Amino acid sequence: MATVDTDTVLSRARLALDAAAVGHAMLEGDTEEARFRAHLIRTQALELELDGVAHAALRVIALLPPNERPIRGIGIAMLHLCDTLQIER
């Protein structure tokens, strides 16, 4: 049976909740909240040394420019971000 680190699972769960909040904010048209949550994900990922997650969050941030609508490709960037939050066994 595989052993999973509880702290890792909880950290990634918190990041996943924030990623869901990014998606929800975009659907609501609240790009300011989406940017805030994406920055939060990136900061937390860097602190946890989750470089792949941090890079994926940066891609989302880049596609959510200030004072503009999301740029084409934001959906794929969000999917990539969510994929990076999977726990490898």
Beta strands, then each sheet from edge to edge (+ up, - down):
end
